[in-house]
Amino acid sequence: MPGGEISVSTFLIMFGSVVGVCVVFALYRFLKDRLSPKVETAAVVEGKRKYVQSPAGSAAKGTSNPGVTLYYLTFRTQDGARVELRVSQAMYRKTQEAVSGVLRYQGSRFLEFSQAE
């Protein structure tokens, strides 16, 4: 490997390893959530946050691609636990802070939040 070059086979092994690790992690998280019990509890919306994932290199290249925005709600359950869950944009927009209701989730997966009337 003169000049710091890597062979095609080395690249493919490295790339395949990274993809394999990502697949295993995603499968682990999916199965963990799937096997977790469904929880239904009284809760209060404690906070909201957005996280914008910029595409790799977009700032350096000056592109206008906004990336992907992830939305999170933080709940305080009746037993005092703090739970932060990723939600859809629609749920994020319609849910206000300090609102109480019934939270349903499974593992790290948000299922539903029904606001108290």
Sequence and secondary structure as in RCSB ss.txt:
>XXXX:A:sequence
MPGGEISVSTFLIMFGSVVGVCVVFALYRFLKDRLSPKVETAAVVEGKRKYVQSPAGSAAKGTSNPGVTLYYLTF
RTQDGARVELRVSQAMYRKTQEAVSGVLRYQGSRFLEFSQAE
>XXXX:A:secstr
 GGG   HHHHHHHHHHHHHHHHHHHHHHHHHHHHS EEEEEEEEEEEEEEEE  TTHHHHT     EEEEEEEE
EETTS EEEEEE HHHHHH  TT EEEEEEETTEEEEEEE  
